[in-house]
Amino acid sequence: MPLQLSAAQPADFDALTACQFAAFHPHEAFHDVIWPGPPTAENLARCKARQQAWMAADGHSTYLKITDTDTGAIVAGAKWCVYAAEPARPARLLVDWYGEEVMDEFHRRRVQRMKGPYCLLDICFCSPTHQHRGAGAQLVRWGTRKADEMGVQAFVEGTLTGRRLYEENGFVVTERVKLKEDTWAEKGRIEYLFMHRPAKTE
């Protein structure tokens, strides 16, 4: 069952959104703050609409998909942001879902730490039924190759589960971020890894 990497199209987002929630929900509390679950038809539609809107508005982003060529099914996806110069970012990130306080802290780290030209792996996911087939590595290496071609650093805010994949591709943990907000006390610990990949000097 060969896997094929290609650019995602707007028509792919039903399958990509379903795959994203299958990968993260319900065990990744941080995903639930950014992309509220459970994966009801309403929440999937909201996720799809946000991703499609960002795809149309942000000229720096590339959405990728991995397709199983035997079945035609989309089994993994990612979004890489490629900045040839430091992007202009608002001081605060205003959101219309329930994660505003946590998202504000999350956004502040980006503003403070992601300087100059760089590549950012904004999200990366794989269907649980297709893990350990190399899909994640293909998605990560698309962006690390781009960063190396540009001679720039790269970042990812990764889950603890994804740590090994990112470290195998040159990322280093600079902080294990633990977020706590009384609003989401029932979700338990909300944490992720802030990871950095230095620019290649050769």
Backbone as JSON, one array per atom type, in Angstrom:
{
  "sequence": "MPLQLSAAQPADFDALTACQFAAFHPHEAFHDVIWPGPPTAENLARCKARQQAWMAADGHSTYLKITDTDTGAIVAGAKWCVYAAEPARPARLLVDWYGEEVMDEFHRRRVQRMKGPYCLLDICFCSPTHQHRGAGAQLVRWGTRKADEMGVQAFVEGTLTGRRLYEENGFVVTERVKLKEDTWAEKGRIEYLFMHRPAKTE",
  "N": [[0.84, -1.19, 0.0], [1.32, 1.72, -1.16], [2.28, 5.05, -0.12], [1.43, 8.36, -0.9], [2.62, 11.63, -1.13], [1.24, 14.85, -1.41], [0.07, 18.14, -2.39], [-2.61, 19.45, -0.51], [-6.03, 20.03, -1.39], [-8.9, 22.28, -1.44], [-11.18, 20.61, -1.54], [-10.39, 18.41, -0.14], [-10.77, 18.64, 2.57], [-12.83, 17.58, 4.16], [-12.1, 14.91, 4.52], [-9.53, 15.29, 5.58], [-10.08, 16.68, 7.98], [-11.59, 14.78, 9.42], [-9.61, 12.84, 9.72], [-7.74, 14.26, 11.25], [-9.12, 14.63, 13.72], [-9.46, 11.97, 14.43], [-6.85, 11.31, 14.95], [-6.16, 12.84, 17.22], [-8.25, 13.17, 19.12], [-9.88, 11.52, 21.87], [-7.63, 11.97, 23.45], [-5.63, 13.94, 23.43], [-5.46, 16.71, 25.14], [-4.67, 19.33, 24.58], [-5.13, 19.67, 21.85], [-7.89, 19.65, 21.9], [-8.48, 22.08, 23.05], [-7.71, 23.92, 21.11], [-9.03, 22.98, 18.86], [-12.07, 22.42, 19.3], [-13.73, 19.54, 20.52], [-16.33, 17.08, 20.99], [-15.88, 15.0, 17.98], [-18.32, 15.82, 16.48], [-20.76, 16.34, 13.85], [-21.18, 19.07, 13.66], [-18.91, 20.21, 14.97], [-16.83, 19.19, 13.38], [-17.45, 20.45, 10.99], [-16.98, 23.12, 11.68], [-14.22, 23.07, 12.19], [-13.27, 22.36, 9.64], [-14.14, 24.62, 8.17], [-12.59, 26.66, 9.35], [-9.98, 25.83, 8.7], [-10.08, 25.88, 5.87], [-10.58, 28.58, 5.46], [-8.23, 29.74, 6.47], [-6.43, 28.61, 4.68], [-7.16, 29.89, 2.32], [-6.62, 32.56, 2.92], [-4.0, 32.86, 3.84], [-1.03, 33.31, 2.44], [1.36, 32.11, 3.05], [1.18, 29.51, 3.82], [1.24, 25.97, 3.4], [-0.74, 23.27, 2.8], [-0.66, 19.84, 3.29], [-1.17, 16.44, 2.17], [-1.35, 12.92, 2.74], [-1.84, 10.16, 0.79], [-3.21, 6.93, 0.58], [-2.4, 4.99, -1.98], [-3.53, 2.66, -2.86], [-6.13, 2.55, -1.91], [-7.1, 5.1, -2.16], [-7.66, 6.66, 0.0], [-7.27, 9.43, 2.22], [-4.82, 9.55, 4.6], [-3.22, 10.96, 6.32], [-2.04, 14.23, 7.31], [-0.8, 17.64, 7.1], [0.21, 20.98, 8.0], [2.35, 23.34, 6.85], [4.0, 26.37, 7.52], [5.71, 28.78, 5.79], [8.05, 31.2, 6.01], [9.67, 33.74, 4.47], [10.52, 36.06, 5.48], [10.36, 37.68, 8.69], [7.13, 37.3, 9.97], [4.38, 39.62, 10.3], [2.75, 39.82, 13.32], [-0.16, 39.92, 15.36], [-0.34, 41.41, 18.67], [-1.96, 40.07, 20.42], [-3.92, 37.08, 20.21], [-7.01, 36.83, 19.06], [-9.8, 34.85, 19.47], [-12.69, 32.9, 18.53], [-13.63, 30.76, 19.88], [-13.68, 28.54, 22.77], [-11.13, 28.61, 23.88], [-9.66, 30.94, 24.57], [-7.95, 32.15, 26.61], [-5.87, 30.27, 27.0], [-5.01, 30.08, 24.36], [-4.01, 32.63, 23.99], [-1.7, 32.66, 25.58], [-0.3, 30.63, 24.27], [0.04, 31.8, 21.72], [1.62, 33.99, 22.43], [4.12, 32.87, 22.96], [4.94, 32.22, 20.39], [5.23, 34.77, 19.21], [7.29, 35.82, 20.76], [9.46, 34.07, 20.39], [9.78, 33.07, 17.78], [11.61, 34.25, 15.44], [12.77, 36.27, 12.69], [13.31, 34.9, 9.34], [11.71, 31.73, 8.9], [10.55, 28.3, 9.16], [7.5, 26.77, 10.02], [5.98, 24.04, 11.47], [2.8, 23.73, 11.68], [0.66, 22.01, 12.21], [0.39, 18.46, 12.4], [-0.63, 15.26, 11.55], [-1.8, 11.83, 11.76], [-3.82, 9.14, 10.73], [-4.89, 6.8, 13.18], [-5.01, 4.16, 12.32], [-3.13, 3.96, 10.39], [-0.6, 4.43, 11.25], [3.0, 4.26, 11.75], [3.88, 3.77, 9.2], [5.39, 5.56, 7.88], [4.22, 7.92, 7.09], [4.1, 10.26, 8.7], [6.81, 10.97, 8.8], [7.31, 11.66, 6.12], [5.74, 13.97, 5.9], [6.91, 15.69, 7.8], [9.52, 15.9, 6.78], [9.15, 17.2, 4.39], [8.94, 19.9, 5.09], [11.33, 20.31, 6.57], [13.25, 19.96, 4.62], [12.63, 22.15, 3.03], [13.27, 24.22, 4.82], [16.03, 23.79, 5.03], [16.84, 24.28, 2.41], [16.34, 27.0, 2.31], [17.99, 27.85, 4.28], [17.18, 28.35, 6.92], [15.81, 28.43, 10.28], [13.58, 26.11, 12.0], [10.4, 25.37, 13.5], [8.28, 23.57, 15.78], [5.32, 22.93, 17.59], [4.89, 20.42, 19.42], [3.16, 17.33, 20.23], [3.57, 15.17, 23.09], [3.6, 12.57, 22.26], [4.48, 12.77, 19.64], [7.14, 13.4, 19.87], [9.47, 11.77, 19.39], [9.49, 11.42, 16.58], [9.89, 14.05, 15.71], [12.35, 14.68, 16.9], [14.0, 12.86, 15.58], [14.2, 14.14, 13.21], [15.72, 16.35, 13.6], [14.76, 18.29, 15.39], [14.78, 19.95, 18.57], [13.83, 19.83, 21.95], [12.94, 22.74, 23.56], [11.34, 23.67, 25.54], [9.1, 22.19, 27.81], [5.95, 22.75, 27.8], [3.48, 23.58, 30.09], [0.22, 24.13, 30.45], [-2.37, 25.61, 32.31], [-5.67, 26.09, 33.05], [-8.43, 27.21, 34.79], [-10.91, 27.01, 33.62], [-10.81, 24.71, 32.09], [-10.46, 22.6, 33.84], [-11.48, 20.06, 34.01], [-10.32, 18.75, 31.91], [-7.85, 17.98, 32.63], [-4.27, 17.77, 32.58], [-2.78, 20.09, 30.41], [-0.54, 20.15, 27.95], [2.4, 20.66, 25.89], [5.19, 20.29, 23.61], [7.58, 22.69, 23.01], [9.52, 23.04, 20.27], [12.62, 23.32, 18.52], [14.46, 23.66, 15.54], [17.63, 24.19, 14.52], [18.99, 26.42, 12.02], [20.63, 25.14, 9.15], [24.1, 25.36, 8.8], [25.76, 24.82, 6.75]],
  "CA": [[0.0, 0.0, 0.0], [2.19, 2.89, -1.22], [1.77, 6.32, 0.36], [1.81, 9.45, -1.8], [2.56, 12.98, -0.58], [0.87, 15.87, -2.39], [-0.58, 19.32, -1.82], [-4.05, 19.29, -0.27], [-6.94, 20.93, -2.08], [-10.07, 22.57, -0.6], [-12.11, 19.48, -1.52], [-9.85, 17.34, 0.71], [-10.82, 18.96, 3.99], [-13.69, 16.67, 4.91], [-11.29, 13.75, 4.89], [-8.44, 15.74, 6.45], [-10.62, 17.01, 9.29], [-11.91, 13.52, 10.08], [-8.34, 12.22, 10.06], [-7.17, 15.05, 12.34], [-9.79, 14.31, 14.98], [-9.15, 10.58, 14.76], [-5.48, 11.26, 15.47], [-5.94, 13.57, 18.48], [-9.35, 13.15, 20.08], [-9.98, 12.54, 22.95], [-6.5, 11.83, 24.37], [-4.76, 15.12, 23.43], [-6.26, 17.82, 25.67], [-4.31, 20.6, 23.95], [-5.86, 19.74, 20.58], [-9.29, 19.95, 22.18], [-8.58, 23.5, 23.35], [-7.61, 24.67, 19.85], [-10.04, 22.43, 17.94], [-13.0, 21.82, 20.25], [-14.45, 18.31, 20.21], [-16.01, 15.84, 20.27], [-15.99, 15.13, 16.52], [-19.68, 15.83, 15.95], [-20.85, 16.94, 12.53], [-21.04, 20.52, 13.82], [-17.51, 20.56, 15.27], [-16.03, 18.9, 12.2], [-17.72, 21.5, 10.0], [-16.28, 24.33, 12.13], [-12.8, 22.84, 11.95], [-13.07, 22.43, 8.19], [-14.3, 26.0, 7.73], [-11.43, 27.44, 9.79], [-8.82, 25.44, 7.91], [-10.25, 26.37, 4.51], [-10.43, 30.04, 5.49], [-6.8, 30.02, 6.62], [-5.78, 28.22, 3.44], [-7.44, 30.92, 1.31], [-6.16, 33.88, 3.31], [-2.59, 32.9, 4.22], [-0.17, 32.93, 1.33], [2.59, 31.48, 3.53], [0.89, 28.16, 4.29], [1.06, 24.85, 2.48], [-1.41, 22.12, 3.39], [-0.21, 18.61, 2.64], [-1.92, 15.23, 2.47], [-0.78, 11.62, 2.4], [-2.9, 9.3, 0.27], [-2.94, 5.52, 0.32], [-2.7, 4.88, -3.41], [-4.33, 1.46, -3.13], [-7.53, 2.79, -1.56], [-7.48, 6.49, -2.42], [-8.01, 7.33, 1.25], [-6.33, 10.34, 2.86], [-4.5, 8.92, 5.88], [-2.41, 11.85, 7.14], [-1.99, 15.59, 6.78], [0.01, 18.62, 7.82], [0.25, 22.36, 7.51], [3.63, 24.02, 7.04], [4.05, 27.81, 7.24], [7.07, 29.11, 5.33], [8.2, 32.65, 6.06], [10.94, 34.24, 3.96], [10.85, 37.16, 6.38], [9.57, 37.57, 9.91], [5.76, 37.75, 9.7], [3.73, 40.55, 11.24], [1.79, 39.1, 14.17], [-0.82, 40.75, 16.38], [0.15, 41.18, 20.02], [-2.84, 39.06, 21.02], [-4.68, 36.26, 19.27], [-8.42, 36.83, 19.43], [-10.43, 33.67, 18.91], [-14.13, 32.86, 18.77], [-14.0, 29.52, 20.54], [-13.54, 28.68, 24.22], [-9.75, 28.51, 24.35], [-8.99, 32.22, 24.38], [-6.86, 32.42, 27.54], [-4.77, 29.38, 26.67], [-4.5, 30.44, 23.04], [-3.25, 33.86, 24.13], [-0.38, 32.26, 26.07], [0.3, 29.87, 23.17], [0.43, 32.76, 20.69], [2.68, 34.85, 22.94], [5.4, 32.19, 22.76], [5.32, 32.37, 18.98], [5.66, 36.14, 18.99], [8.55, 36.06, 21.47], [10.54, 33.13, 20.08], [9.94, 32.78, 16.35], [12.14, 35.49, 14.89], [13.42, 36.18, 11.4], [12.71, 33.9, 8.46], [11.67, 30.39, 9.49], [9.47, 27.4, 8.77], [6.75, 26.3, 11.18], [5.04, 22.93, 11.29], [1.67, 24.2, 12.47], [-0.06, 20.82, 12.66], [0.76, 17.24, 11.69], [-1.44, 14.18, 12.12], [-1.91, 10.59, 10.99], [-4.87, 8.24, 11.19], [-4.35, 5.73, 14.05], [-4.94, 2.88, 11.6], [-2.07, 4.01, 9.37], [0.66, 4.85, 11.86], [4.2, 3.43, 11.59], [4.08, 3.49, 7.78], [6.25, 6.59, 7.33], [3.48, 9.1, 6.64], [4.53, 11.41, 9.47], [8.17, 11.35, 8.38], [7.21, 12.36, 4.84], [5.18, 15.3, 6.13], [7.9, 16.5, 8.5], [10.69, 16.15, 5.94], [8.81, 18.21, 3.36], [9.27, 21.21, 5.62], [12.74, 20.45, 6.95], [14.0, 20.19, 3.38], [12.39, 23.55, 2.65], [14.06, 25.05, 5.71], [17.44, 23.64, 4.67], [17.03, 25.0, 1.13], [16.32, 28.43, 2.61], [18.99, 28.14, 5.3], [16.49, 28.98, 8.05], [15.41, 27.58, 11.39], [12.22, 25.59, 11.94], [9.77, 25.18, 14.79], [7.04, 22.79, 15.9], [4.76, 22.77, 18.92], [4.53, 19.02, 19.24], [2.65, 16.53, 21.34], [4.56, 14.28, 23.68], [3.62, 11.37, 21.42], [5.22, 13.04, 18.41], [8.5, 13.85, 20.18], [10.52, 10.97, 18.74], [9.5, 11.74, 15.15], [10.5, 15.37, 15.5], [13.77, 14.62, 17.25], [14.68, 12.15, 14.5], [14.35, 15.06, 12.08], [16.56, 17.48, 13.97], [14.17, 19.23, 16.34], [15.21, 19.83, 19.95], [12.88, 20.41, 22.9], [13.43, 23.89, 24.32], [10.48, 23.82, 26.71], [7.9, 21.37, 27.98], [4.99, 23.77, 28.21], [2.33, 23.08, 30.83], [-0.8, 25.17, 30.54], [-3.44, 25.27, 33.24], [-6.73, 27.1, 33.06], [-9.54, 26.68, 35.58], [-12.05, 26.72, 32.74], [-10.69, 23.36, 31.54], [-9.95, 21.72, 34.88], [-11.91, 18.69, 33.75], [-9.49, 18.16, 30.86], [-6.58, 17.54, 33.18], [-3.06, 18.48, 32.18], [-2.68, 20.54, 29.03], [0.86, 20.43, 27.71], [2.98, 20.36, 24.59], [6.62, 20.53, 23.53], [8.06, 23.73, 22.1], [10.72, 22.44, 19.7], [13.35, 24.19, 17.6], [15.46, 23.02, 14.67], [18.5, 25.27, 14.06], [19.29, 26.53, 10.61], [21.87, 24.49, 8.73], [25.14, 26.34, 8.53], [26.54, 24.42, 5.58]],
  "C": [[0.88, 1.25, 0.0], [1.49, 4.15, -0.72], [2.31, 7.44, -0.52], [1.59, 10.79, -1.12], [2.2, 13.95, -1.69], [0.25, 17.05, -1.66], [-2.07, 19.04, -1.64], [-4.82, 20.37, -1.02], [-8.16, 21.2, -1.19], [-11.04, 21.39, -0.49], [-11.64, 18.35, -0.6], [-10.17, 17.52, 2.19], [-11.85, 18.17, 4.78], [-12.88, 15.49, 5.41], [-10.16, 14.16, 5.83], [-8.93, 16.04, 7.86], [-10.97, 15.75, 10.08], [-10.65, 12.81, 10.55], [-7.69, 12.93, 11.24], [-7.8, 14.7, 13.67], [-9.54, 12.87, 15.39], [-7.77, 10.47, 15.39], [-5.36, 11.82, 16.89], [-7.04, 13.4, 19.53], [-9.64, 11.74, 20.56], [-8.73, 12.63, 23.82], [-5.57, 13.03, 24.42], [-5.58, 16.34, 23.85], [-5.93, 19.14, 24.97], [-5.0, 20.76, 22.59], [-7.3, 20.15, 20.83], [-9.5, 21.41, 22.52], [-8.57, 24.32, 22.06], [-8.72, 24.27, 18.89], [-11.08, 21.7, 18.78], [-13.72, 20.59, 19.7], [-15.69, 18.22, 21.06], [-16.26, 16.0, 18.78], [-17.43, 14.93, 16.02], [-19.67, 16.47, 14.57], [-20.64, 18.45, 12.61], [-19.59, 20.91, 14.07], [-16.58, 20.27, 14.1], [-16.22, 19.97, 11.14], [-17.01, 22.8, 10.39], [-14.79, 24.22, 11.88], [-12.47, 22.98, 10.46], [-13.14, 23.87, 7.7], [-13.11, 26.86, 8.12], [-10.21, 27.11, 8.95], [-8.91, 25.97, 6.48], [-10.09, 27.88, 4.44], [-8.98, 30.43, 5.6], [-6.05, 29.7, 5.32], [-5.97, 29.31, 2.38], [-6.77, 32.25, 1.62], [-4.65, 33.98, 3.51], [-1.72, 32.4, 3.08], [1.12, 32.25, 1.74], [2.41, 30.0, 3.85], [0.74, 27.17, 3.16], [0.42, 23.7, 3.25], [-1.05, 20.88, 2.58], [-1.12, 17.45, 3.03], [-1.1, 14.02, 2.08], [-1.94, 10.73, 2.0], [-2.39, 7.88, 0.13], [-3.36, 5.26, -1.12], [-3.49, 3.64, -3.76], [-5.82, 1.71, -2.92], [-8.02, 4.17, -1.94], [-7.8, 7.28, -1.18], [-6.88, 8.26, 1.7], [-6.08, 9.84, 4.28], [-3.67, 9.8, 6.81], [-2.39, 13.23, 6.5], [-1.13, 16.48, 7.64], [-0.17, 19.99, 7.21], [1.61, 22.94, 7.87], [3.46, 25.5, 6.67], [5.5, 28.17, 6.93], [7.18, 30.62, 5.21], [9.6, 33.05, 5.59], [11.43, 35.44, 4.76], [9.96, 37.03, 7.61], [8.16, 38.1, 9.68], [5.29, 38.77, 10.73], [2.67, 39.77, 12.01], [1.13, 40.09, 15.12], [-0.27, 40.44, 17.76], [-0.68, 40.13, 20.74], [-3.56, 38.32, 19.91], [-6.11, 36.17, 19.76], [-9.12, 35.69, 18.71], [-11.91, 33.66, 19.28], [-14.58, 31.51, 19.32], [-13.53, 29.6, 21.99], [-12.12, 28.67, 24.73], [-8.99, 29.81, 24.39], [-7.81, 32.44, 25.31], [-5.64, 31.56, 27.23], [-4.17, 29.75, 25.33], [-3.66, 31.71, 23.1], [-1.83, 33.55, 24.61], [0.39, 31.51, 24.99], [0.84, 30.83, 22.11], [1.6, 33.62, 21.15], [4.05, 34.2, 22.79], [5.86, 32.32, 21.31], [5.89, 33.75, 18.71], [7.05, 36.36, 19.58], [9.71, 35.25, 20.92], [10.78, 32.9, 18.6], [10.31, 34.08, 15.63], [12.8, 35.24, 13.54], [12.71, 35.23, 10.47], [12.75, 32.52, 9.1], [10.55, 29.58, 8.86], [8.82, 26.86, 10.03], [5.83, 25.15, 10.77], [3.87, 23.2, 12.23], [0.83, 23.05, 13.01], [0.36, 19.64, 11.79], [0.01, 16.08, 12.35], [-1.51, 12.99, 11.17], [-3.03, 9.74, 11.58], [-4.27, 7.13, 12.05], [-4.21, 4.39, 13.33], [-3.85, 2.86, 10.54], [-0.75, 4.51, 9.95], [1.76, 3.82, 11.6], [4.38, 2.97, 10.14], [4.94, 4.56, 7.11], [5.53, 7.84, 6.87], [3.95, 10.35, 7.38], [5.91, 11.9, 9.05], [8.15, 12.1, 7.05], [6.74, 13.8, 5.04], [6.18, 16.22, 6.82], [9.06, 16.86, 7.57], [10.4, 17.08, 4.78], [9.25, 19.58, 3.85], [10.71, 21.37, 6.04], [13.62, 20.62, 5.71], [13.84, 21.63, 2.91], [13.23, 24.48, 3.51], [15.55, 24.99, 5.36], [17.76, 24.35, 3.36], [17.14, 26.5, 1.37], [17.41, 28.84, 3.58], [18.39, 28.79, 6.53], [16.16, 27.94, 9.12], [13.97, 27.1, 11.2], [11.72, 25.35, 13.36], [8.6, 24.21, 14.66], [6.61, 22.81, 17.36], [4.13, 21.37, 18.94], [3.9, 18.39, 20.47], [3.78, 15.67, 21.9], [4.7, 13.01, 22.85], [4.48, 11.57, 20.18], [6.69, 13.37, 18.63], [9.56, 13.08, 19.4], [10.63, 11.3, 17.26], [10.21, 13.06, 14.91], [11.98, 15.36, 15.83], [14.57, 13.88, 16.18], [14.93, 13.04, 13.29], [14.98, 16.38, 12.5], [15.99, 18.49, 14.93], [14.65, 18.91, 17.76], [14.17, 20.49, 20.85], [13.54, 21.57, 23.63], [12.57, 24.19, 25.54], [9.35, 22.8, 26.67], [6.85, 22.28, 28.61], [3.8, 23.1, 28.9], [1.36, 24.23, 31.05], [-1.88, 24.7, 31.51], [-4.43, 26.42, 33.28], [-7.93, 26.49, 33.78], [-10.73, 26.3, 34.73], [-12.03, 25.28, 32.25], [-10.13, 22.38, 32.56], [-10.32, 20.27, 34.62], [-11.07, 18.0, 32.69], [-8.17, 17.62, 31.4], [-5.43, 18.37, 32.65], [-3.09, 18.84, 30.7], [-1.22, 20.91, 28.79], [1.28, 20.06, 26.3], [4.47, 20.67, 24.65], [6.92, 21.64, 22.54], [9.42, 23.25, 21.59], [11.3, 23.33, 18.6], [14.35, 23.36, 16.81], [16.35, 24.12, 14.1], [18.68, 25.27, 12.55], [20.58, 25.79, 10.31], [22.89, 25.54, 8.34], [25.96, 26.0, 7.31], [25.67, 24.43, 4.35]]
}
